[in-house]
Amino acid sequence: MGRLVTLVVVAAAVAAAALVSSASPISAQSALAADAAPAPWRHPVDAPIVDYFRAPAGPYSAGNRGLEYDTRTGQAVVAVADGVVTFAGTVGGQRFVVVAHTPTLRSTYAYLDGIDVSAGDAVVGGQRVATAARRFHLTARVRDVYVDPLRYLTSSWAVRLVAVRSGRLLVG
C-alpha cells in the first residue's frame, strides 16, 4: 500500500511539474500545431513489454497508467515522436522526462538511469532522451487523463492475411 501511495504522489508531482513547465513560454513549442494529429509513435526502447496499461477506476486508484518494459540499466530511451520537452528532472528520488507532442498529448518516460535532455529542448522521434533503469515505464496523457500508449504505438511487425476457401490456400 505504501508503494502505491508513493507512486500516485510521484505521478501527481510529475503531472503538476509538466503543467507548470508547459505554462511558461518555450520557443520550440510553437512547432506544436494546435490541431495536429499525432504521428504514429515508435517504441521508446528495444525491450519486451512486461506489464500493460490497466486504467484505474479513479485518479488515485490502483492500475497501471502506462507500459512497463523489461530493460537493461543504461539502455537508450528514445522519444516516441517529435515534440518539446516540458520537464526533465527528479521527483521523489525518481528521474522523469515529459514530452509534449501536441498541446494536449504528452508522453512520460520514467524509471530512468540518466537524462540526456532539458526542459525546452525540441526532440525528434527516435532521438535519445534518457537511459533506462532495470525497468522502464512509458505513459501517455491526453490533457490530464492517462490513456493506453498502445493507442499511438506502431508495431514493428506486419500481419499478412491470406484468403482460404474450402481448406485450400488461394495465392495471387
Secondary structure, 3 states (H helix, E strand, C coil): CHHHHHHHHHHHHHHHHHHHHHHCCCHHHHHCCCCCCCCCECCCCCCCEEECCECCCCCCCCCECEEEEECCCCCEEECCCCEEEEEEEEECCEEEEEEECCCCEEEEEEEEEEECCCCCCEECCCCEEEEEEEEEEEEEEECCEEECHHHCECCCCCCCCCCEECCEECCC
